[in-house]
Amino acid sequence: MPCEWLQGPNGSVIHLHTRGGRKKQCPFCKRGWVSKLCDFPVGHGKTCDAEMCVDCTTTVGHQNTEIGGGLKRMNDTVDLCPIHKGQPFPEPEAA
């Protein structure tokens, strides 16, 4: 979470560097520090968002994610927590 690349509505690219906040221990392994959120869809356009460390994360792909205001997070990782690792993704909801 410390660095992100965003694409603006006009195609411009923004490099966003944030300082990490207070470190939080991983709830799964109790060893690492939280740096990822689970992207498993849970319905109504929401994701699991379980916090986890890099060691407990399973990255299953990359995507560009719309984050509002015409901005996209570029090459965002699709990460799963230990609970959702190996579970099939649900079918997308009809619009």
mmCIF file as gemmi writes it, N, C-alpha and C atoms, coordinates in Angstrom:
data_model
loop_
_atom_site.group_PDB
_atom_site.id
_atom_site.type_symbol
_atom_site.label_atom_id
_atom_site.label_alt_id
_atom_site.label_comp_id
_atom_site.label_asym_id
_atom_site.label_entity_id
_atom_site.label_seq_id
_atom_site.pdbx_PDB_ins_code
_atom_site.Cartn_x
_atom_site.Cartn_y
_atom_site.Cartn_z
_atom_site.occupancy
_atom_site.B_iso_or_equiv
_atom_site.pdbx_formal_charge
_atom_site.auth_seq_id
_atom_site.auth_asym_id
_atom_site.pdbx_PDB_model_num
ATOM 1 N N . MET Axp A 1 ? 0.779 -1.195 0 1 0 ? 1 A 1
ATOM 2 C CA . MET Axp A 1 ? 0 0 0 1 0 ? 1 A 1
ATOM 3 C C . MET Axp A 1 ? 0.835 1.282 0 1 0 ? 1 A 1
ATOM 4 N N . PRO Axp A 2 ? 2.162 1.218 0.06 1 0 ? 2 A 1
ATOM 5 C CA . PRO Axp A 2 ? 2.909 2.465 0.139 1 0 ? 2 A 1
ATOM 6 C C . PRO Axp A 2 ? 2.999 3.226 -1.173 1 0 ? 2 A 1
ATOM 7 N N . CYS Axp A 3 ? 2.906 2.6 -2.335 1 0 ? 3 A 1
ATOM 8 C CA . CYS Axp A 3 ? 3.037 3.286 -3.617 1 0 ? 3 A 1
ATOM 9 C C . CYS Axp A 3 ? 1.918 2.83 -4.544 1 0 ? 3 A 1
ATOM 10 N N . GLU Axp A 4 ? 1.363 3.784 -5.301 1 0 ? 4 A 1
ATOM 11 C CA . GLU Axp A 4 ? 0.329 3.439 -6.263 1 0 ? 4 A 1
ATOM 12 C C . GLU Axp A 4 ? 0.54 4.246 -7.532 1 0 ? 4 A 1
ATOM 13 N N . TRP Axp A 5 ? 0.132 3.665 -8.647 1 0 ? 5 A 1
ATOM 14 C CA . TRP Axp A 5 ? 0.105 4.36 -9.926 1 0 ? 5 A 1
ATOM 15 C C . TRP Axp A 5 ? -1.35 4.517 -10.305 1 0 ? 5 A 1
ATOM 16 N N . LEU Axp A 6 ? -1.773 5.766 -10.555 1 0 ? 6 A 1
ATOM 17 C CA . LEU Axp A 6 ? -3.158 6.046 -10.92 1 0 ? 6 A 1
ATOM 18 C C . LEU Axp A 6 ? -3.192 6.648 -12.315 1 0 ? 6 A 1
ATOM 19 N N . GLN Axp A 7 ? -4.304 6.391 -13.031 1 0 ? 7 A 1
ATOM 20 C CA . GLN Axp A 7 ? -4.503 6.996 -14.341 1 0 ? 7 A 1
ATOM 21 C C . GLN Axp A 7 ? -5.699 7.925 -14.238 1 0 ? 7 A 1
ATOM 22 N N . GLY Axp A 8 ? -5.51 9.173 -14.637 1 0 ? 8 A 1
ATOM 23 C CA . GLY Axp A 8 ? -6.575 10.165 -14.585 1 0 ? 8 A 1
ATOM 24 C C . GLY Axp A 8 ? -7.524 10.029 -15.761 1 0 ? 8 A 1
ATOM 25 N N . PRO Axp A 9 ? -8.671 10.732 -15.708 1 0 ? 9 A 1
ATOM 26 C CA . PRO Axp A 9 ? -9.666 10.627 -16.779 1 0 ? 9 A 1
ATOM 27 C C . PRO Axp A 9 ? -9.139 11.083 -18.137 1 0 ? 9 A 1
ATOM 28 N N . ASN Axp A 10 ? -8.12 11.938 -18.148 1 0 ? 10 A 1
ATOM 29 C CA . ASN Axp A 10 ? -7.548 12.404 -19.416 1 0 ? 10 A 1
ATOM 30 C C . ASN Axp A 10 ? -6.37 11.543 -19.871 1 0 ? 10 A 1
ATOM 31 N N . GLY Axp A 11 ? -6.12 10.441 -19.163 1 0 ? 11 A 1
ATOM 32 C CA . GLY Axp A 11 ? -5.035 9.531 -19.524 1 0 ? 11 A 1
ATOM 33 C C . GLY Axp A 11 ? -3.715 9.835 -18.829 1 0 ? 11 A 1
ATOM 34 N N . SER Axp A 12 ? -3.656 10.919 -18.071 1 0 ? 12 A 1
ATOM 35 C CA . SER Axp A 12 ? -2.419 11.237 -17.358 1 0 ? 12 A 1
ATOM 36 C C . SER Axp A 12 ? -2.147 10.2 -16.286 1 0 ? 12 A 1
ATOM 37 N N . VAL Axp A 13 ? -0.888 9.995 -15.982 1 0 ? 13 A 1
ATOM 38 C CA . VAL Axp A 13 ? -0.492 9.005 -14.982 1 0 ? 13 A 1
ATOM 39 C C . VAL Axp A 13 ? 0.064 9.731 -13.757 1 0 ? 13 A 1
ATOM 40 N N . ILE Axp A 14 ? -0.375 9.301 -12.597 1 0 ? 14 A 1
ATOM 41 C CA . ILE Axp A 14 ? 0.014 9.915 -11.329 1 0 ? 14 A 1
ATOM 42 C C . ILE Axp A 14 ? 0.705 8.864 -10.475 1 0 ? 14 A 1
ATOM 43 N N . HIS Axp A 15 ? 1.874 9.185 -9.927 1 0 ? 15 A 1
ATOM 44 C CA . HIS Axp A 15 ? 2.549 8.303 -8.985 1 0 ? 15 A 1
ATOM 45 C C . HIS Axp A 15 ? 2.25 8.829 -7.6 1 0 ? 15 A 1
ATOM 46 N N . LEU Axp A 16 ? 1.585 8.018 -6.783 1 0 ? 16 A 1
ATOM 47 C CA . LEU Axp A 16 ? 1.181 8.416 -5.445 1 0 ? 16 A 1
ATOM 48 C C . LEU Axp A 16 ? 1.994 7.621 -4.432 1 0 ? 16 A 1
ATOM 49 N N . HIS Axp A 17 ? 2.774 8.317 -3.633 1 0 ? 17 A 1
ATOM 50 C CA . HIS Axp A 17 ? 3.569 7.664 -2.591 1 0 ? 17 A 1
ATOM 51 C C . HIS Axp A 17 ? 3.034 8.114 -1.244 1 0 ? 17 A 1
ATOM 52 N N . THR Axp A 18 ? 2.617 7.149 -0.434 1 0 ? 18 A 1
ATOM 53 C CA . THR Axp A 18 ? 2.092 7.476 0.89 1 0 ? 18 A 1
ATOM 54 C C . THR Axp A 18 ? 2.982 6.857 1.946 1 0 ? 18 A 1
ATOM 55 N N . ARG Axp A 19 ? 3.091 7.509 3.041 1 0 ? 19 A 1
ATOM 56 C CA . ARG Axp A 19 ? 3.824 6.939 4.163 1 0 ? 19 A 1
ATOM 57 C C . ARG Axp A 19 ? 2.895 5.975 4.875 1 0 ? 19 A 1
ATOM 58 N N . GLY Axp A 20 ? 3.41 4.854 5.29 1 0 ? 20 A 1
ATOM 59 C CA . GLY Axp A 20 ? 2.592 3.89 6.003 1 0 ? 20 A 1
ATOM 60 C C . GLY Axp A 20 ? 2.121 4.459 7.331 1 0 ? 20 A 1
ATOM 61 N N . GLY Axp A 21 ? 0.941 4.105 7.704 1 0 ? 21 A 1
ATOM 62 C CA . GLY Axp A 21 ? 0.419 4.525 8.995 1 0 ? 21 A 1
ATOM 63 C C . GLY Axp A 21 ? 0.956 3.62 10.09 1 0 ? 21 A 1
ATOM 64 N N . ARG Axp A 22 ? 0.233 3.525 11.152 1 0 ? 22 A 1
ATOM 65 C CA . ARG Axp A 22 ? 0.634 2.659 12.261 1 0 ? 22 A 1
ATOM 66 C C . ARG Axp A 22 ? 0.632 1.211 11.792 1 0 ? 22 A 1
ATOM 67 N N . LYS Axp A 23 ? 1.667 0.476 12.101 1 0 ? 23 A 1
ATOM 68 C CA . LYS Axp A 23 ? 1.747 -0.925 11.686 1 0 ? 23 A 1
ATOM 69 C C . LYS Axp A 23 ? 0.762 -1.756 12.499 1 0 ? 23 A 1
ATOM 70 N N . LYS Axp A 24 ? 0.12 -2.696 11.804 1 0 ? 24 A 1
ATOM 71 C CA . LYS Axp A 24 ? -0.882 -3.553 12.415 1 0 ? 24 A 1
ATOM 72 C C . LYS Axp A 24 ? -0.494 -5.006 12.143 1 0 ? 24 A 1
ATOM 73 N N . GLN Axp A 25 ? -0.571 -5.846 13.14 1 0 ? 25 A 1
ATOM 74 C CA . GLN Axp A 25 ? -0.177 -7.247 13.004 1 0 ? 25 A 1
ATOM 75 C C . GLN Axp A 25 ? -1.212 -8.028 12.198 1 0 ? 25 A 1
ATOM 76 N N . CYS Axp A 26 ? -0.737 -8.943 11.365 1 0 ? 26 A 1
ATOM 77 C CA . CYS Axp A 26 ? -1.607 -9.781 10.54 1 0 ? 26 A 1
ATOM 78 C C . CYS Axp A 26 ? -2.488 -10.654 11.43 1 0 ? 26 A 1
ATOM 79 N N . PRO Axp A 27 ? -3.809 -10.639 11.225 1 0 ? 27 A 1
ATOM 80 C CA . PRO Axp A 27 ? -4.692 -11.462 12.049 1 0 ? 27 A 1
ATOM 81 C C . PRO Axp A 27 ? -4.61 -12.956 11.742 1 0 ? 27 A 1
ATOM 82 N N . PHE Axp A 28 ? -4.031 -13.328 10.59 1 0 ? 28 A 1
ATOM 83 C CA . PHE Axp A 28 ? -3.96 -14.741 10.215 1 0 ? 28 A 1
ATOM 84 C C . PHE Axp A 28 ? -2.738 -15.441 10.801 1 0 ? 28 A 1
ATOM 85 N N . CYS Axp A 29 ? -1.561 -14.833 10.665 1 0 ? 29 A 1
ATOM 86 C CA . CYS Axp A 29 ? -0.334 -15.514 11.11 1 0 ? 29 A 1
ATOM 87 C C . CYS Axp A 29 ? 0.248 -14.915 12.394 1 0 ? 29 A 1
ATOM 88 N N . LYS Axp A 30 ? -0.18 -13.714 12.748 1 0 ? 30 A 1
ATOM 89 C CA . LYS Axp A 30 ? 0.314 -13.014 13.951 1 0 ? 30 A 1
ATOM 90 C C . LYS Axp A 30 ? 1.818 -12.721 13.891 1 0 ? 30 A 1
ATOM 91 N N . ARG Axp A 31 ? 2.43 -12.825 12.666 1 0 ? 31 A 1
ATOM 92 C CA . ARG Axp A 31 ? 3.864 -12.557 12.532 1 0 ? 31 A 1
ATOM 93 C C . ARG Axp A 31 ? 4.14 -11.331 11.664 1 0 ? 31 A 1
ATOM 94 N N . GLY Axp A 32 ? 3.434 -11.234 10.543 1 0 ? 32 A 1
ATOM 95 C CA . GLY Axp A 32 ? 3.696 -10.155 9.59 1 0 ? 32 A 1
ATOM 96 C C . GLY Axp A 32 ? 2.875 -8.915 9.888 1 0 ? 32 A 1
ATOM 97 N N . TRP Axp A 33 ? 3.102 -7.881 9.078 1 0 ? 33 A 1
ATOM 98 C CA . TRP Axp A 33 ? 2.379 -6.617 9.213 1 0 ? 33 A 1
ATOM 99 C C . TRP Axp A 33 ? 1.388 -6.488 8.065 1 0 ? 33 A 1
ATOM 100 N N . VAL Axp A 34 ? 0.195 -6.003 8.365 1 0 ? 34 A 1
ATOM 101 C CA . VAL Axp A 34 ? -0.857 -5.84 7.371 1 0 ? 34 A 1
ATOM 102 C C . VAL Axp A 34 ? -0.395 -4.908 6.254 1 0 ? 34 A 1
ATOM 103 N N . SER Axp A 35 ? -0.502 -5.382 5.012 1 0 ? 35 A 1
ATOM 104 C CA . SER Axp A 35 ? -0.172 -4.539 3.863 1 0 ? 35 A 1
ATOM 105 C C . SER Axp A 35 ? -1.091 -4.816 2.675 1 0 ? 35 A 1
ATOM 106 N N . LYS Axp A 36 ? -2.026 -5.747 2.81 1 0 ? 36 A 1
ATOM 107 C CA . LYS Axp A 36 ? -2.921 -6.125 1.716 1 0 ? 36 A 1
ATOM 108 C C . LYS Axp A 36 ? -4.344 -6.276 2.237 1 0 ? 36 A 1
ATOM 109 N N . LEU Axp A 37 ? -5.316 -6.168 1.316 1 0 ? 37 A 1
ATOM 110 C CA . LEU Axp A 37 ? -6.723 -6.416 1.619 1 0 ? 37 A 1
ATOM 111 C C . LEU Axp A 37 ? -7.241 -7.471 0.646 1 0 ? 37 A 1
ATOM 112 N N . CYS Axp A 38 ? -8.128 -8.352 1.123 1 0 ? 38 A 1
ATOM 113 C CA . CYS Axp A 38 ? -8.687 -9.415 0.283 1 0 ? 38 A 1
ATOM 114 C C . CYS Axp A 38 ? -9.673 -8.82 -0.728 1 0 ? 38 A 1
ATOM 115 N N . ASP Axp A 39 ? -9.538 -9.235 -1.999 1 0 ? 39 A 1
ATOM 116 C CA . ASP Axp A 39 ? -10.37 -8.737 -3.089 1 0 ? 39 A 1
ATOM 117 C C . ASP Axp A 39 ? -11.483 -9.704 -3.488 1 0 ? 39 A 1
ATOM 118 N N . PHE Axp A 40 ? -11.774 -10.708 -2.662 1 0 ? 40 A 1
ATOM 119 C CA . PHE Axp A 40 ? -12.809 -11.682 -3.006 1 0 ? 40 A 1
ATOM 120 C C . PHE Axp A 40 ? -14.177 -10.995 -2.97 1 0 ? 40 A 1
ATOM 121 N N . PRO Axp A 41 ? -14.966 -11.1 -4.062 1 0 ? 41 A 1
ATOM 122 C CA . PRO Axp A 41 ? -16.279 -10.45 -4.094 1 0 ? 41 A 1
ATOM 123 C C . PRO Axp A 41 ? -17.264 -11.117 -3.127 1 0 ? 41 A 1
ATOM 124 N N . VAL Axp A 42 ? -17.954 -10.286 -2.332 1 0 ? 42 A 1
ATOM 125 C CA . VAL Axp A 42 ? -18.933 -10.808 -1.368 1 0 ? 42 A 1
ATOM 126 C C . VAL Axp A 42 ? -20.351 -10.354 -1.685 1 0 ? 42 A 1
ATOM 127 N N . GLY Axp A 43 ? -20.546 -9.633 -2.791 1 0 ? 43 A 1
ATOM 128 C CA . GLY Axp A 43 ? -21.874 -9.204 -3.217 1 0 ? 43 A 1
ATOM 129 C C . GLY Axp A 43 ? -22.068 -7.706 -3.124 1 0 ? 43 A 1
ATOM 130 N N . HIS Axp A 44 ? -23.005 -7.224 -3.912 1 0 ? 44 A 1
ATOM 131 C CA . HIS Axp A 44 ? -23.367 -5.799 -3.935 1 0 ? 44 A 1
ATOM 132 C C . HIS Axp A 44 ? -22.163 -4.902 -4.215 1 0 ? 44 A 1
ATOM 133 N N . GLY Axp A 45 ? -21.227 -5.374 -5.057 1 0 ? 45 A 1
ATOM 134 C CA . GLY Axp A 45 ? -20.061 -4.587 -5.43 1 0 ? 45 A 1
ATOM 135 C C . GLY Axp A 45 ? -19.008 -4.456 -4.345 1 0 ? 45 A 1
ATOM 136 N N . LYS Axp A 46 ? -19.118 -5.23 -3.294 1 0 ? 46 A 1
ATOM 137 C CA . LYS Axp A 46 ? -18.168 -5.147 -2.178 1 0 ? 46 A 1
ATOM 138 C C . LYS Axp A 46 ? -17.226 -6.346 -2.194 1 0 ? 46 A 1
ATOM 139 N N . THR Axp A 47 ? -16.078 -6.169 -1.542 1 0 ? 47 A 1
ATOM 140 C CA . THR Axp A 47 ? -15.107 -7.253 -1.423 1 0 ? 47 A 1
ATOM 141 C C . THR Axp A 47 ? -14.89 -7.587 0.054 1 0 ? 47 A 1
ATOM 142 N N . CYS Axp A 48 ? -14.281 -8.717 0.316 1 0 ? 48 A 1
ATOM 143 C CA . CYS Axp A 48 ? -14.036 -9.19 1.684 1 0 ? 48 A 1
ATOM 144 C C . CYS Axp A 48 ? -13.262 -8.162 2.507 1 0 ? 48 A 1
ATOM 145 N N . ASP Axp A 49 ? -12.187 -7.617 1.945 1 0 ? 49 A 1
ATOM 146 C CA . ASP Axp A 49 ? -11.343 -6.605 2.6 1 0 ? 49 A 1
ATOM 147 C C . ASP Axp A 49 ? -10.67 -7.081 3.891 1 0 ? 49 A 1
ATOM 148 N N . ALA Axp A 50 ? -10.526 -8.397 4.074 1 0 ? 50 A 1
ATOM 149 C CA . ALA Axp A 50 ? -9.774 -8.883 5.238 1 0 ? 50 A 1
ATOM 150 C C . ALA Axp A 50 ? -8.342 -8.393 5.129 1 0 ? 50 A 1
ATOM 151 N N . GLU Axp A 51 ? -7.799 -7.882 6.218 1 0 ? 51 A 1
ATOM 152 C CA . GLU Axp A 51 ? -6.419 -7.395 6.227 1 0 ? 51 A 1
ATOM 153 C C . GLU Axp A 51 ? -5.471 -8.569 6.427 1 0 ? 51 A 1
ATOM 154 N N . MET Axp A 52 ? -4.316 -8.517 5.73 1 0 ? 52 A 1
ATOM 155 C CA . MET Axp A 52 ? -3.349 -9.605 5.841 1 0 ? 52 A 1
ATOM 156 C C . MET Axp A 52 ? -1.966 -9.116 5.451 1 0 ? 52 A 1
ATOM 157 N N . CYS Axp A 53 ? -0.965 -9.902 5.802 1 0 ? 53 A 1
ATOM 158 C CA . CYS Axp A 53 ? 0.422 -9.588 5.451 1 0 ? 53 A 1
ATOM 159 C C . CYS Axp A 53 ? 0.742 -10.207 4.087 1 0 ? 53 A 1
ATOM 160 N N . VAL Axp A 54 ? 1.895 -9.89 3.555 1 0 ? 54 A 1
ATOM 161 C CA . VAL Axp A 54 ? 2.326 -10.404 2.255 1 0 ? 54 A 1
ATOM 162 C C . VAL Axp A 54 ? 2.435 -11.931 2.278 1 0 ? 54 A 1
ATOM 163 N N . ASP Axp A 55 ? 2.912 -12.515 3.382 1 0 ? 55 A 1
ATOM 164 C CA . ASP Axp A 55 ? 3.078 -13.97 3.456 1 0 ? 55 A 1
ATOM 165 C C . ASP Axp A 55 ? 1.752 -14.716 3.433 1 0 ? 55 A 1
ATOM 166 N N . CYS Axp A 56 ? 0.674 -14.102 3.924 1 0 ? 56 A 1
ATOM 167 C CA . CYS Axp A 56 ? -0.64 -14.756 3.965 1 0 ? 56 A 1
ATOM 168 C C . CYS Axp A 56 ? -1.474 -14.477 2.71 1 0 ? 56 A 1
ATOM 169 N N . THR Axp A 57 ? -0.959 -13.646 1.816 1 0 ? 57 A 1
ATOM 170 C CA . THR Axp A 57 ? -1.668 -13.238 0.602 1 0 ? 57 A 1
ATOM 171 C C . THR Axp A 57 ? -1.441 -14.231 -0.529 1 0 ? 57 A 1
ATOM 172 N N . THR Axp A 58 ? -2.502 -14.523 -1.269 1 0 ? 58 A 1
ATOM 173 C CA . THR Axp A 58 ? -2.388 -15.253 -2.529 1 0 ? 58 A 1
ATOM 174 C C . THR Axp A 58 ? -2.813 -14.29 -3.631 1 0 ? 58 A 1
ATOM 175 N N . THR Axp A 59 ? -1.881 -13.918 -4.507 1 0 ? 59 A 1
ATOM 176 C CA . THR Axp A 59 ? -2.194 -13.02 -5.614 1 0 ? 59 A 1
ATOM 177 C C . THR Axp A 59 ? -2.608 -13.869 -6.803 1 0 ? 59 A 1
ATOM 178 N N . VAL Axp A 60 ? -3.822 -13.605 -7.33 1 0 ? 60 A 1
ATOM 179 C CA . VAL Axp A 60 ? -4.361 -14.428 -8.416 1 0 ? 60 A 1
ATOM 180 C C . VAL Axp A 60 ? -4.413 -13.691 -9.752 1 0 ? 60 A 1
ATOM 181 N N . GLY Axp A 61 ? -3.997 -12.432 -9.785 1 0 ? 61 A 1
ATOM 182 C CA . GLY Axp A 61 ? -3.997 -11.692 -11.047 1 0 ? 61 A 1
ATOM 183 C C . GLY Axp A 61 ? -3.775 -10.211 -10.837 1 0 ? 61 A 1
ATOM 184 N N . HIS Axp A 62 ? -3.919 -9.48 -11.93 1 0 ? 62 A 1
ATOM 185 C CA . HIS Axp A 62 ? -3.777 -8.027 -11.923 1 0 ? 62 A 1
ATOM 186 C C . HIS Axp A 62 ? -4.942 -7.419 -12.693 1 0 ? 62 A 1
ATOM 187 N N . GLN Axp A 63 ? -5.289 -6.182 -12.343 1 0 ? 63 A 1
ATOM 188 C CA . GLN Axp A 63 ? -6.365 -5.487 -13.036 1 0 ? 63 A 1
ATOM 189 C C . GLN Axp A 63 ? -6.191 -3.989 -12.857 1 0 ? 63 A 1
ATOM 190 N N . ASN Axp A 64 ? -6.866 -3.211 -13.699 1 0 ? 64 A 1
ATOM 191 C CA . ASN Axp A 64 ? -6.976 -1.776 -13.491 1 0 ? 64 A 1
ATOM 192 C C . ASN Axp A 64 ? -8.307 -1.555 -12.776 1 0 ? 64 A 1
ATOM 193 N N . THR Axp A 65 ? -8.289 -0.888 -11.643 1 0 ? 65 A 1
ATOM 194 C CA . THR Axp A 65 ? -9.464 -0.749 -10.796 1 0 ? 65 A 1
ATOM 195 C C . THR Axp A 65 ? -9.972 0.676 -10.793 1 0 ? 65 A 1
ATOM 196 N N . GLU Axp A 66 ? -11.259 0.853 -11.129 1 0 ? 66 A 1
ATOM 197 C CA . GLU Axp A 66 ? -11.902 2.162 -11.041 1 0 ? 66 A 1
ATOM 198 C C . GLU Axp A 66 ? -12.028 2.517 -9.561 1 0 ? 66 A 1
ATOM 199 N N . ILE Axp A 67 ? -11.544 3.724 -9.183 1 0 ? 67 A 1
ATOM 200 C CA . ILE Axp A 67 ? -11.628 4.109 -7.77 1 0 ? 67 A 1
ATOM 201 C C . ILE Axp A 67 ? -12.459 5.373 -7.56 1 0 ? 67 A 1
ATOM 202 N N . GLY Axp A 68 ? -13.105 5.849 -8.61 1 0 ? 68 A 1
ATOM 203 C CA . GLY Axp A 68 ? -13.975 7.015 -8.498 1 0 ? 68 A 1
ATOM 204 C C . GLY Axp A 68 ? -13.304 8.28 -8.992 1 0 ? 68 A 1
ATOM 205 N N . GLY Axp A 69 ? -14.128 9.263 -9.336 1 0 ? 69 A 1
ATOM 206 C CA . GLY Axp A 69 ? -13.62 10.527 -9.805 1 0 ? 69 A 1
ATOM 207 C C . GLY Axp A 69 ? -12.868 10.422 -11.122 1 0 ? 69 A 1
ATOM 208 N N . GLY Axp A 70 ? -13.141 9.353 -11.887 1 0 ? 70 A 1
ATOM 209 C CA . GLY Axp A 70 ? -12.45 9.161 -13.156 1 0 ? 70 A 1
ATOM 210 C C . GLY Axp A 70 ? -11.064 8.575 -13.016 1 0 ? 70 A 1
ATOM 211 N N . LEU Axp A 71 ? -10.651 8.218 -11.802 1 0 ? 71 A 1
ATOM 212 C CA . LEU Axp A 71 ? -9.321 7.649 -11.579 1 0 ? 71 A 1
ATOM 213 C C . LEU Axp A 71 ? -9.352 6.133 -11.628 1 0 ? 71 A 1
ATOM 214 N N . LYS Axp A 72 ? -8.278 5.547 -12.131 1 0 ? 72 A 1
ATOM 215 C CA . LYS Axp A 72 ? -8.095 4.093 -12.145 1 0 ? 72 A 1
ATOM 216 C C . LYS Axp A 72 ? -6.785 3.774 -11.45 1 0 ? 72 A 1
ATOM 217 N N . ARG Axp A 73 ? -6.783 2.752 -10.607 1 0 ? 73 A 1
ATOM 218 C CA . ARG Axp A 73 ? -5.547 2.238 -10.025 1 0 ? 73 A 1
ATOM 219 C C . ARG Axp A 73 ? -4.978 1.264 -11.04 1 0 ? 73 A 1
ATOM 220 N N . MET Axp A 74 ? -3.768 1.54 -11.524 1 0 ? 74 A 1
ATOM 221 C CA . MET Axp A 74 ? -3.176 0.748 -12.599 1 0 ? 74 A 1
ATOM 222 C C . MET Axp A 74 ? -2.446 -0.485 -12.072 1 0 ? 74 A 1
ATOM 223 N N . ASN Axp A 75 ? -2.619 -1.596 -12.78 1 0 ? 75 A 1
ATOM 224 C CA . ASN Axp A 75 ? -1.929 -2.841 -12.47 1 0 ? 75 A 1
ATOM 225 C C . ASN Axp A 75 ? -2.107 -3.254 -11.008 1 0 ? 75 A 1
ATOM 226 N N . ASP Axp A 76 ? -3.318 -3.079 -10.508 1 0 ? 76 A 1
ATOM 227 C CA . ASP Axp A 76 ? -3.665 -3.432 -9.136 1 0 ? 76 A 1
ATOM 228 C C . ASP Axp A 76 ? -3.65 -4.956 -9.001 1 0 ? 76 A 1
ATOM 229 N N . THR Axp A 77 ? -3.106 -5.462 -7.916 1 0 ? 77 A 1
ATOM 230 C CA . THR Axp A 77 ? -3.108 -6.911 -7.724 1 0 ? 77 A 1
ATOM 231 C C . THR Axp A 77 ? -4.472 -7.367 -7.205 1 0 ? 77 A 1
ATOM 232 N N . VAL Axp A 78 ? -4.871 -8.575 -7.587 1 0 ? 78 A 1
ATOM 233 C CA . VAL Axp A 78 ? -6.081 -9.205 -7.07 1 0 ? 78 A 1
ATOM 234 C C . VAL Axp A 78 ? -5.593 -10.208 -6.042 1 0 ? 78 A 1
ATOM 235 N N . ASP Axp A 79 ? -5.834 -9.897 -4.76 1 0 ? 79 A 1
ATOM 236 C CA . ASP Axp A 79 ? -5.288 -10.684 -3.655 1 0 ? 79 A 1
ATOM 237 C C . ASP Axp A 79 ? -6.4 -11.383 -2.88 1 0 ? 79 A 1
ATOM 238 N N . LEU Axp A 80 ? -6.101 -12.603 -2.421 1 0 ? 80 A 1
ATOM 239 C CA . LEU Axp A 80 ? -7.06 -13.364 -1.629 1 0 ? 80 A 1
ATOM 240 C C . LEU Axp A 80 ? -6.473 -13.683 -0.259 1 0 ? 80 A 1
ATOM 241 N N . CYS Axp A 81 ? -7.341 -13.658 0.751 1 0 ? 81 A 1
ATOM 242 C CA . CYS Axp A 81 ? -6.946 -14.026 2.107 1 0 ? 81 A 1
ATOM 243 C C . CYS Axp A 81 ? -6.939 -15.552 2.229 1 0 ? 81 A 1
ATOM 244 N N . PRO Axp A 82 ? -6.389 -16.094 3.305 1 0 ? 82 A 1
ATOM 245 C CA . PRO Axp A 82 ? -6.363 -17.551 3.47 1 0 ? 82 A 1
ATOM 246 C C . PRO Axp A 82 ? -7.758 -18.183 3.476 1 0 ? 82 A 1
ATOM 247 N N . ILE Axp A 83 ? -8.775 -17.461 3.901 1 0 ? 83 A 1
ATOM 248 C CA . ILE Axp A 83 ? -10.142 -18.006 3.925 1 0 ? 83 A 1
ATOM 249 C C . ILE Axp A 83 ? -10.673 -18.206 2.505 1 0 ? 83 A 1
ATOM 250 N N . HIS Axp A 84 ? -10.392 -17.26 1.601 1 0 ? 84 A 1
ATOM 251 C CA . HIS Axp A 84 ? -10.935 -17.325 0.248 1 0 ? 84 A 1
ATOM 252 C C . HIS Axp A 84 ? -9.993 -17.954 -0.769 1 0 ? 84 A 1
ATOM 253 N N . LYS Axp A 85 ? -8.772 -18.264 -0.365 1 0 ? 85 A 1
ATOM 254 C CA . LYS Axp A 85 ? -7.808 -18.904 -1.264 1 0 ? 85 A 1
ATOM 255 C C . LYS Axp A 85 ? -8.405 -20.205 -1.793 1 0 ? 85 A 1
ATOM 256 N N . GLY Axp A 86 ? -8.409 -20.373 -3.099 1 0 ? 86 A 1
ATOM 257 C CA . GLY Axp A 86 ? -8.903 -21.613 -3.698 1 0 ? 86 A 1
ATOM 258 C C . GLY Axp A 86 ? -10.397 -21.655 -3.927 1 0 ? 86 A 1
ATOM 259 N N . GLN Axp A 87 ? -11.154 -20.675 -3.422 1 0 ? 87 A 1
ATOM 260 C CA . GLN Axp A 87 ? -12.594 -20.657 -3.66 1 0 ? 87 A 1
ATOM 261 C C . GLN Axp A 87 ? -12.872 -20.062 -5.038 1 0 ? 87 A 1
ATOM 262 N N . PRO Axp A 88 ? -13.85 -20.59 -5.751 1 0 ? 88 A 1
ATOM 263 C CA . PRO Axp A 88 ? -14.169 -20.023 -7.065 1 0 ? 88 A 1
ATOM 264 C C . PRO Axp A 88 ? -14.827 -18.65 -6.904 1 0 ? 88 A 1
ATOM 265 N N . PHE Axp A 89 ? -14.487 -17.74 -7.814 1 0 ? 89 A 1
ATOM 266 C CA . PHE Axp A 89 ? -15.114 -16.423 -7.778 1 0 ? 89 A 1
ATOM 267 C C . PHE Axp A 89 ? -16.581 -16.559 -8.172 1 0 ? 89 A 1
ATOM 268 N N . PRO Axp A 90 ? -17.476 -15.857 -7.461 1 0 ? 90 A 1
ATOM 269 C CA . PRO Axp A 90 ? -18.889 -15.896 -7.837 1 0 ? 90 A 1
ATOM 270 C C . PRO Axp A 90 ? -19.121 -15.222 -9.192 1 0 ? 90 A 1
ATOM 271 N N . GLU Axp A 91 ? -20.21 -15.587 -9.853 1 0 ? 91 A 1
ATOM 272 C CA . GLU Axp A 91 ? -20.557 -14.945 -11.125 1 0 ? 91 A 1
ATOM 273 C C . GLU Axp A 91 ? -20.798 -13.459 -10.887 1 0 ? 91 A 1
ATOM 274 N N . PRO Axp A 92 ? -20.397 -12.607 -11.836 1 0 ? 92 A 1
ATOM 275 C CA . PRO Axp A 92 ? -20.65 -11.164 -11.687 1 0 ? 92 A 1
ATOM 276 C C . PRO Axp A 92 ? -22.155 -10.9 -11.591 1 0 ? 92 A 1
ATOM 277 N N . GLU Axp A 93 ? -22.515 -9.883 -10.79 1 0 ? 93 A 1
ATOM 278 C CA . GLU Axp A 93 ? -23.904 -9.524 -10.628 1 0 ? 93 A 1
ATOM 279 C C . GLU Axp A 93 ? -24.407 -8.809 -11.88 1 0 ? 93 A 1
ATOM 280 N N . ALA Axp A 94 ? -25.659 -9.048 -12.236 1 0 ? 94 A 1
ATOM 281 C CA . ALA Axp A 94 ? -26.256 -8.371 -13.386 1 0 ? 94 A 1
ATOM 282 C C . ALA Axp A 94 ? -26.498 -6.905 -13.025 1 0 ? 94 A 1
ATOM 283 N N . ALA Axp A 95 ? -26.221 -6.023 -13.977 1 0 ? 95 A 1
ATOM 284 C CA . ALA Axp A 95 ? -26.391 -4.584 -13.712 1 0 ? 95 A 1
ATOM 285 C C . ALA Axp A 95 ? -27.823 -4.148 -13.853 1 0 ? 95 A 1
